[in-house]
Structure formats: C-alpha cells, structure tokens
C-alpha cells in the first residue's frame, strides 16, 4: 500500500528540507496601479471650504492631520487579493533527500493554490500647505500657486494565508496520510508567516510633494476653478521594500500630472445650501526605480452641504477609476499585469469658521467601498486653513 511506504519517511527531514523561499517564488506580485494605489488620495477633498468667500489676494497656509487606516487589499474581481505560492506540481521526491530513495513518492506531486494577502496599516499623515493668490486678474479670475508637502508615519502588519496542499499521483488526485500532508502544510504556513513578518514593520519620512497652479473665478453664486497639479518624487522609496510588501512613504522615481476643474454653486442663498463637483485626469511617467508605469486615471467627486451660523456640515462621494492599463518595461519575467485600479468612497464632514478670524477647521470621515485592485482605506482627517 502507498500509505505504508509513506509512513517510513522521516517527516522531520521533510519539514526541514522544504525551503521557505520555494514557497514564494512569486517574487514581485502583479497588480493594477503599482502597489494597489495611485498618487490620487483615496479620500474626498471637499469640505466646508466650498462655502468660502472669494479668495483674498496674498499668502495663505494650512495644515491637515489625517489618520488613514488600510484595512485590506482588493483584487481585480473585488475580492481579497491573492498571490501565487510558487508550488505547482512539485515532485514530492524533490522536496527532501529523504524521499529520493522512495519509489512511490517520486510519482506524486504537490501543489499549493494562491494565498490571500491581508495588509493592515495604521498611518498618521501631516500635510503642510501654502501658497499665494495674485492680486491681478487673468481672464476675470485670479491665479493661485500652491505647494503641499506630506510627512508620513506608517506601521504595517501583513498576513498571508495559503490553503492546504493538494497531491496528485498517477491516477489523479491523491489522499495521502497525515505524516506527509502535515509537514508539507506546516512548511507552507511557516513560509507564509515568514513572508508576512517581512512585510510588517514601520517607516516614516517625507512623502511626495504636490505643486499646483489654479485659476479661480467667483461670481455671485458660482465659483469655478481650473488648474494642474504636478506630483514630484520627494518621498522615500525602496523597490526592495515594495517587492516585500513593506510600506514606503513615497511612490517612487516618477512624476504624476493631474489637470482638473471644480465648481461650487449656491443653490439657495437663503437656506445656504451649496453643491460642488470636481473632475481630474491623471497620468504618470515610468517609475525609474521599478520600470513600472501605472495607467491613467479619472477622479470625480461631488458634495452637498448646508451652513447654520458658523457651522457647515455635509457629505461627499468620490470615484477613482483607472482608464488605461499599466505597463512594464523591465526584465523581471514574473511581472504579470492584471486589472485596473478602481475605488469609490465618501463620508460626512463638519466645518467651523472661527468668529472674527480668517481661519476655519474642517473634520472629515471617509470610507472606501467597491474597490478593485486597490487598497481599502478608512480615514479621519482634520484640516486647518488660514489666510495671512
């Protein structure tokens, strides 16, 4: 009987002979938008500032503190993302020298299906922003020049879970005794735990800087803006950390250009109800650190809010949709592009205008949903904006 022959195998040798690396030959993984994210933040940007009066010329500054929490990663179908195990039809005899002399084991192979990736990340992000609004007008509007610099501290915990190994023999699928399946599954788990431990840890530092030029026009009840933002790679990025699923504060050595436009319209001046909308189009250059280019994307956002006294409250919703495929120009043959980044989100906000001060506070809660090939984020954000 096959089972009696397997019982003679030294399971201790089998367990120690399966190298952890052999379980994770997948190396760098495939995903839409590099590392399941884009430079477009998965947080709505509208708040009580849609009620702000016409911008005063001169310098201005602001600070925001946000605590985004990554609660998972969605794959191209909207389910939890998975990665290959690297173990497909591997001969049992190749796993251990102890099996080399056994005839039957060499006729059997072992496979491990893809494993589920779970990433949880607690992050604190402080953004310092400032700029200048011109006194003169251009096409009946003013120009604003601004910069936004993020400082990020992130702690990530990784988890990787593979299903039990399956075995095949000359007659097809085979049920083998626990003396074989147990050590193999234990080795798979040990490899998964080692990879998850490698992905876990903390990092902190400067993020990528956003530089913007915006044209602003105000009428009686309508405000319109149009402009362009350039994201430059000032953040820390290590391609090895990315390959290990570790966190980076930067996105890599590439640039993102994002033209866009917004409007805010006062529906009812008496009831002080305003609606707002935003649309932007982003495109990326090739990441020189990884030779990977994330596809172009469209960002759309809408909001409605009401003012009572010095308090404004409302709700916003947004969508980020990648509209072109990623591309890869490197030499790593394990890179396989699969799916496009997509996420939706939204949440309530409340703002308070400090009496007698050219200053306002905005608190916003945002949750992601309907994600595909994207991280899932929940965020609490507090913004302070002041004119000088």
C-alpha positions in Angstrom: 0.0 0.0 0.0 1.1 3.5 -0.7 0.3 4.7 2.8 2.6 2.1 4.4 5.5 3.3 2.3 4.9 6.9 3.2 4.8 6.1 6.9 8.5 5.1 6.7 9.5 8.6 5.6 11.3 10.8 8.1 8.8 13.7 8.4 11.3 15.8 10.4 13.7 15.8 7.4 10.8 16.6 5.1 9.8 19.6 7.1 13.3 21.0 7.3 14.1 20.3 3.7 11.3 22.4 2.2 13.0 25.9 1.9 10.8 28.9 2.8 11.9 30.6 -0.5 10.5 27.7 -2.6 7.0 28.5 -1.3 7.3 32.1 -2.5 8.9 32.1 -5.9 6.3 34.6 -6.9 8.7 37.4 -6.1 7.2 40.7 -7.0 3.5 40.5 -7.5 1.2 41.7 -10.2 -1.3 44.3 -9.5 -3.2 47.2 -11.2 -1.6 50.6 -10.2 1.7 49.9 -8.6 1.2 48.5 -5.0 -2.6 48.9 -5.4 -2.5 52.7 -5.1 -2.3 55.9 -7.1 -1.0 59.3 -6.2 -4.6 60.4 -6.2 -5.5 60.1 -2.5 -8.4 57.7 -1.8 -10.0 60.4 0.4 -12.6 63.0 -0.6 -11.3 66.6 -0.7 -14.4 68.7 -0.4 -15.4 70.1 3.0 -16.9 73.2 4.4 -14.5 75.3 2.4 -16.9 75.1 -0.6 -18.7 77.9 1.2 -15.6 80.1 1.5 -16.0 83.6 0.1 -13.9 85.0 -2.7 -10.2 84.3 -2.1 -8.2 87.2 -0.7 -5.0 88.0 -2.6 -1.8 87.3 -0.8 -0.2 84.4 1.0 -2.1 81.6 2.8 -1.2 78.5 4.6 -2.8 75.4 6.1 -2.2 72.2 7.9 -4.1 68.9 8.0 -3.6 65.8 10.1 -5.1 62.5 8.9 -5.1 59.0 10.3 -5.8 56.7 7.3 -6.1 53.1 8.1 -5.6 50.4 5.4 -8.0 47.6 6.3 -7.3 45.3 3.3 -6.5 45.0 -0.4 -9.0 44.1 -3.1 -8.1 42.0 -6.1 -9.2 42.6 -9.7 -12.6 41.0 -9.0 -13.3 42.9 -5.8 -12.3 40.0 -3.6 -9.3 39.8 -1.3 -6.2 39.9 -3.4 -4.2 36.7 -3.7 -0.6 35.8 -4.8 0.9 32.6 -6.1 2.5 30.1 -3.8 5.2 29.1 -6.2 4.4 25.5 -5.6 2.8 23.8 -8.6 3.1 20.1 -9.4 6.4 19.9 -7.5 7.5 16.2 -7.2 7.4 15.0 -3.6 10.9 13.5 -4.1 12.3 16.9 -4.9 11.3 18.3 -1.5 13.6 16.2 0.6 16.6 13.9 0.2 14.8 11.6 2.4 12.3 11.0 -0.4 14.9 10.3 -3.1 15.2 6.6 -2.3 11.5 6.1 -2.1 9.9 4.9 -5.3 6.3 5.8 -4.8 6.8 9.4 -3.5 8.6 10.3 -6.7 5.4 9.5 -8.6 3.4 12.1 -6.6 3.4 15.9 -6.9 2.3 18.6 -4.5 0.6 21.9 -5.4 -0.5 24.9 -3.3 -3.2 27.3 -4.5 -2.9 31.1 -4.3 -2.9 32.6 -0.9 -4.9 35.6 0.5 -3.0 38.8 1.2 -4.1 40.9 4.2 -2.4 44.2 4.9 -3.4 46.4 7.8 -1.7 49.7 8.1 -2.1 52.5 10.7 -0.8 55.8 9.4 -0.5 59.3 10.6 -0.1 61.9 7.9 0.6 65.6 8.4 0.3 67.8 5.3 1.8 71.3 5.3 0.5 73.5 2.5 0.7 77.1 1.5 0.8 79.4 -1.5 0.0 82.8 -3.0 -3.1 84.2 -4.7 -2.5 87.1 -7.2 -4.0 90.5 -6.8 -4.4 91.0 -10.5 -6.9 89.1 -12.6 -6.4 86.9 -15.7 -9.5 86.2 -17.8 -11.6 87.6 -15.0 -10.1 85.2 -12.5 -7.2 85.1 -10.1 -4.2 82.7 -10.1 -3.2 80.6 -7.2 0.2 78.9 -6.7 0.4 76.3 -4.0 2.6 73.5 -2.6 1.5 70.6 -0.4 4.1 68.6 1.5 3.2 65.4 3.5 5.0 63.9 6.4 4.1 60.3 7.0 4.5 57.7 9.7 3.1 54.2 8.9 3.0 50.9 10.7 2.0 47.9 8.6 1.1 44.3 9.6 1.0 41.7 7.0 -0.8 38.3 6.8 -0.6 35.6 4.2 -2.8 32.6 4.3 -2.5 29.6 1.8 -4.9 26.7 1.6 -3.8 23.2 2.4 -1.6 21.5 -0.2 -3.1 19.1 -2.7 -1.4 16.0 -4.0 -1.6 14.1 -7.3 -0.4 10.7 -8.4 -0.5 8.5 -11.5 -4.3 8.0 -11.1 -5.1 11.7 -10.4 -5.8 13.4 -7.1 -4.5 11.5 -4.1 -5.3 11.4 -0.4 -2.1 11.0 1.5 -1.6 10.3 5.2 -1.1 13.0 7.8 2.6 12.0 8.1 3.0 13.6 4.7 0.3 16.3 4.5 1.1 17.6 8.0 4.7 18.5 7.4 4.0 20.0 3.9 1.2 22.2 5.3 3.3 23.2 8.2 6.1 24.3 5.8 3.7 26.3 3.7 2.4 28.1 6.9 6.0 28.7 8.0 6.9 30.3 4.7 3.7 32.4 4.7 4.4 33.6 8.3 8.0 34.5 7.3 6.8 36.5 4.3 4.1 38.2 6.4 6.7 39.1 9.1 8.9 40.6 6.4 6.0 42.8 5.2 5.3 44.0 8.7 7.1 47.0 10.3 7.2 50.8 10.4 8.5 53.6 8.3 8.4 57.4 8.5 9.5 60.3 6.4 8.7 62.8 3.8 6.1 61.9 1.2 5.8 63.1 -2.4 5.2 66.8 -2.9 2.3 68.3 -4.9 2.8 71.6 -6.8 -0.3 73.3 -8.2 -1.3 76.3 -10.3 -5.0 77.1 -10.3 -7.2 79.7 -12.0 -10.1 80.8 -9.8 -13.2 82.8 -10.8 -16.0 83.8 -8.5 -19.4 85.2 -9.4 -22.5 85.9 -7.3 -23.4 82.3 -6.6 -20.8 80.3 -8.6 -17.1 79.5 -8.1 -15.1 77.8 -10.9 -11.5 76.7 -10.8 -9.3 75.1 -13.4 -5.7 74.1 -12.9 -3.0 71.5 -12.9 -1.0 69.7 -10.2 2.4 68.1 -10.5 3.5 65.4 -8.1 7.3 65.1 -7.6 9.1 62.2 -6.0 10.4 63.7 -2.8 9.3 60.8 -0.6 11.4 57.8 0.5 11.0 54.7 -1.8 12.8 51.4 -1.8 11.9 48.9 -4.6 13.1 46.0 -2.4 10.6 47.1 0.4 7.9 47.3 -2.2 8.7 43.8 -3.5 8.5 42.6 0.1 5.1 44.3 0.5 6.6 46.7 3.0 5.4 50.3 3.4 7.1 53.2 1.7 6.4 56.9 2.3 7.0 57.8 -1.4 5.7 56.2 -4.6 9.0 56.0 -6.5 11.0 57.9 -9.0 8.3 59.1 -11.4 6.0 62.1 -11.9 2.2 62.5 -12.0 0.5 65.3 -13.8 -3.2 65.9 -12.9 -5.2 68.6 -14.6 -8.6 69.2 -13.3 -11.6 71.6 -12.6 -14.1 72.3 -9.8 -17.2 74.2 -9.3 -19.3 75.2 -6.2 -22.8 76.6 -6.7 -25.0 78.1 -4.0 -28.4 76.5 -4.7 -30.3 78.6 -2.2 -28.7 81.7 -0.6 -31.4 82.0 2.0 -31.1 78.4 3.1 -27.3 78.5 2.5 -27.2 75.1 0.6 -24.3 74.6 -1.8 -23.4 71.8 -4.2 -19.9 71.2 -5.6 -18.2 69.0 -8.1 -14.7 68.1 -9.2 -13.2 66.1 -12.0 -9.5 65.5 -12.7 -7.4 63.4 -15.1 -4.1 62.0 -14.0 -1.2 60.4 -16.0 2.1 59.0 -14.8 5.6 58.7 -16.1 7.5 55.4 -15.8 8.8 54.7 -12.3 12.6 54.6 -12.9 13.0 52.6 -9.7 10.9 49.7 -10.9 10.4 50.2 -14.7 6.6 50.1 -14.0 4.1 52.6 -15.3 0.7 52.9 -13.7 -2.2 53.6 -16.0 -4.0 56.9 -16.4 -7.0 57.6 -14.1 -10.0 59.8 -13.7 -11.1 61.3 -10.4 -14.6 62.6 -9.8 -16.1 64.0 -6.7 -19.4 65.6 -5.6 -20.6 67.2 -2.4 -23.6 68.9 -0.8 -23.5 71.0 2.3 -25.5 73.4 4.5 -24.5 76.3 6.7 -26.1 77.1 10.1 -24.4 80.0 11.7 -20.6 79.4 11.8 -21.0 75.7 11.2 -21.2 73.8 7.9 -22.0 70.2 7.5 -22.4 67.9 4.5 -21.5 64.8 2.7 -19.2 64.0 -0.2 -18.7 61.0 -2.5 -15.9 60.2 -5.0 -14.7 57.7 -7.5 -11.2 57.0 -8.8 -11.1 54.8 -11.9 -8.0 53.8 -13.9 -8.8 54.0 -17.6 -5.7 52.6 -19.2 -3.6 49.5 -18.4 -0.3 49.5 -16.5 2.8 48.7 -18.4 6.2 47.2 -17.5 9.5 47.7 -19.4 11.8 45.8 -17.1 13.4 42.3 -17.3 11.5 40.6 -14.5 9.5 37.8 -16.2 7.4 37.2 -13.1 5.6 40.6 -13.6 2.1 40.0 -14.9 -0.3 43.0 -15.2 -3.8 42.1 -14.0 -6.7 44.5 -13.7 -7.2 48.2 -13.2 -7.3 50.3 -10.1 -10.9 51.3 -9.0 -12.3 52.6 -5.8 -15.2 54.6 -4.5 -15.7 56.3 -1.2 -17.2 59.1 0.8 -18.4 60.3 4.1 -19.7 63.2 6.2 -17.8 66.4 7.1 -18.3 69.3 9.5 -16.6 72.7 9.5 -16.4 75.6 11.9 -15.5 79.2 11.0 -13.7 80.8 13.9 -15.5 84.1 14.7 -13.5 87.2 13.8 -10.7 85.1 12.3 -9.7 84.3 8.7 -9.5 80.7 9.8 -11.6 77.5 9.6 -11.5 74.0 10.9 -12.8 71.0 8.9 -13.3 67.5 10.2 -14.0 64.7 7.7 -14.6 60.9 7.9 -14.1 58.9 4.7 -14.6 55.2 3.9 -13.7 53.3 0.7 -16.0 50.8 -1.0 -16.4 49.0 -4.3 -12.7 48.6 -4.7 -10.9 46.6 -7.4 -7.1 46.1 -7.4 -7.0 48.8 -4.7 -6.3 49.3 -1.0 -9.3 49.8 1.3 -8.9 52.8 3.5 -10.8 54.4 6.4 -9.7 57.9 7.3 -10.3 60.6 9.9 -9.0 64.0 8.8 -8.8 67.4 10.5 -7.8 70.5 8.3 -7.0 74.0 9.4 -6.7 76.8 6.8 -5.7 80.3 7.5 -5.0 83.4 5.3 -2.2 85.8 6.2 
